[in-house]
Amino acid sequence: MNGVLLILAIVAIVALVVVGVQRGGGKHQQTQLQDARADAQRWYERLGGQVLNLHADDPAARQALADASERYNAAGGQLQQANTVRQFELARESALEGLAYVRAGRLAMGLDPGPDLPPLASSRGVGQLTQEREVSVQGHAYKAGPRPGAETPYYYPGGRVQGRPVPAGWYSTPVWKTALGTGAGVLGGMLIFDALFSPAFGDVGYADGYQDGFDAGNDVGDTNSLGDLGGGDSAGAGDWGGGDWGGDFGGGDFGGGDF
């Protein structure tokens, strides 16, 4: 009889331990979820304040703020549907991307851009333009550079398009949107990127982290940088036709800080 009672006591203790562990794990997961929600909401609200209060007449600044507004709407939709930590992280990324556009718009307006932002996951290792570039592809001229202008009114915070690293900077046309489509548009977009970032420019080296980001793109099959993390789906890693790139790219990551 005593043996039976001992066994029952052991079983009861084990059951209590299991229940305690499960409850502790569930509480930890709930805390993580709440933290992720709060972090995403914080950046979303900060973006909203910037979008609602900034207005621009300059074409480049106006376009950057329009892109920021689009990311604000996207982040809001993601927040409404999010119920996992990962989904809240994606909403946070959309809000941060919107703030990157805001930062570019403020610079184009001659305003203080504010504190640096946390790094965008989608733009790690892609660098940023530090020199003006101009090429002709299929009879059309395309320009890109580190500063906004009448001929380069479209800002891009950097990322991967069809697996290829595209540095942050100002462009004459949002060719990354074309390259994310299908058919001839993709081919045209890729030709433009090949021309803009050809080693024929003979620049002085790689950006900080750029080669690592390029190598990582070749090692990883699918890189989702413009889809879940900022608008559109990126295909797998690409080949830029050789490993010896001209590198007029500066570092690609933002520092920490808040607006």
N, C-alpha and C positions, 0 to 999 in steps of 0.2 A: 504493500500500500504506500509506504513511504517513498519507494522507488517511482511509483506512478506520479505522486505529487511532485517529486523532484523534476521529473520529465516535463510535467505540465508547467512548472514554474520556469524552467529553462525556455520552453516554447513561448511563454508569455513575454519573457524578457527580450527574446530575439524579435518577436513581433513588435514590441514597443520601440526597439532600436531601429527597425526597418521603417516604421511609421515616422519616427523622429527624423531620420535621414531624408525621407521623401519630403517631409514638410520643410526641412531646411533647404533642400534643393529647390523646391518650388518657390520659397520665399526669395532665394537668391535670384532666380530667373525673373521673378516679378520686379525685383529691385533693378535689375539690368534693363528690363523693358521700360520701367518708369524713367530711368536715367536717360535712355536713348530717346524717349519721347520728349523729355524736357530739353535735351540738347538740340534736337531738330527744331522744336518749337521756338527756341531762343533765336536761332539763326534765321528762321522763317520770319519772325516778327521784326527782326532787325532789317531784313531785306525789305519788308513791307514799308517800314518807315522811310527808307531811302527812296523807294519807288514812288511813294505818294508825295514826297516833298521836293523831289528834284524835277526840274523842267529845263529843257535845252532847245536853243534855236540852231546851234551848230549841228550839221548833218551827222558827223561822226558820233558826237555825244548823244544825239537823239536816237541814233540806231543802237548804241550801246545800252541806253536806258530802255529801249523797246525790248531788247533781248533780255535784260534784267527782269522786266515785267513778265515776259514769257516764262522765265524760270521761276518767278514767284508764283504764277498760276500753277505751274507743274508741281512745285513743292507743296502747295496747298492741297492739290488733288492727291498726292502721295500720302500726305499726313492724314487725310480723311480715311484712307483705305488701309493704312498701316496697322498691323497687329503683331508684328515680330520685330526683334531688334534690328535685323537686317533691313527691313522695310523702312524703319525710322532712320537708319544710316543713309539710305538712298535719298530720303527726303532731305536730310541734312546736306548731302552732297549737292542736290539741286539748289538749295538755298545758298550755299557757299559759291556755287557757280554764278548764281545771280548777283551776289555781292562782288564777284570778280568783274562782272560787266559794269556794275555800279562804279567800282573803283576806276575802271577804264573811262567811263563816261565823265567822272569828276575830273580826271586828268585832262580830257579833251576840252572841258569847260574852263580849264585853268584854275580849278579848285584843289585844295588839299585832298588827296585821295583817302586820307584817314589811315589808321593803323593797318599793318599787314594782316593778311588772313591766314588761317590754317591752310596747309597744302591741299590742293584738290587731288583726290586719288587718281582721277583721270589724266592729270597733267604731269605726274611724276616722271622725271627723266626726259621730258621732251624739249626742255629748254625754252628760250625765247629769242626772238630776232633781235639782233643788235646792229644790222646794216640794212640799207635799202636794197631791194631786189626787184628787177623788172625782166620779164621774159615774154616771148611771143609763142603762142601755141595755137596751131591751126588758124593762123591769121588774126588772132586776138591777143591784145597785150594784157598782161597781168602783173600787178605790183604787190609788194609786201614790204613791211618795214616795222621798226620799233615804235613809230609815232603815228598818231592819227593825222589825216589830211584830207583834202578834197578828193584825192585820187585813191585814198585808202581809208574808207569810212567804216569798214567792218572789222570789229575786234573779235579775236578768238583766244580764249584763255589757255589754249594748248590741250592736246589730247592725241588720241590715236584714231585714225580714219582708215577703215578697212585694214587694220593692223599696222598701219604706218604712222610713225611719230610725226606730228605736225606741231611746230613750236608756237608759243604764244606770240601774238603780234597783231598788226593791223593789215588788212588785206583789201584789195580793190574789189573783190567779189567774194561772197560766202561760198567758196568752192567746196568746202567740206560738206555742205548740205547736198550738193549735187553728187558728190562722191559716195554718199550714204544711200543713194537710190539704187536703181537697177539699170541694166542695159548700157546704152551708149553714154549716159550721163556719168556712170561710174568710171568708165574708161577715160572720158574727157577729164574728169577730176583727177584721176591718177596721173595722167600725162602732165597736167599743170603742176602737181606736187613734184613730180620727177624733175620738171624743168626748174621750178623755183629753188629746189634744194639739191641741185646737181653739184657734184664735186668740181665741175668745170669752173665754178666761181672761185676756187682756190683759196678759201678762207683759212684762218689761222689755227684751227683746231676744234676740238669738241667742247660743247658746253659742259659745265659741271653736272655729272649724272646723265648726260645725254646718251653716251655710248652704253652705259649700263641699262638705260631704258630701252635702247634699240636691241641690245642682246636679249633682254628679257622678252621682248616682243617676238623674237625668233624662237625662243625656247618654249613659250606658252602658246598653246593652240588657239584659244579664243580669248580676246581681250575685250571686255565690255567696258568701254570708257565713255562712249557717247550715248549709250542706250540707257541702262539703269542709272548711270551716273551723269547723265546730262543731255539727253536728247538724241535718239537714234541708236541703231545697233551697229556695233563694230564687228567686222569679221575677224578671222584669225590673224596670226602674225604674218607680216608681209616681208618681201624681199626687195630692198631698194636697189638691187643690182650691184651689190658689192659692199665690202665693209669699210672702204676708205672714203669717208664723207668729208666735205668741207664743213667747217663748224663755226659759223658766226652766231652761235647761240649762246646766250647767257644762261645762268641757272634757271631752272624751271619751277621751283617751289616757292610759295609764299611763306613768310614767317608767321609765327603765332600772333594773335592779337584780335581785338574787337573793334568794330565801328563804334 
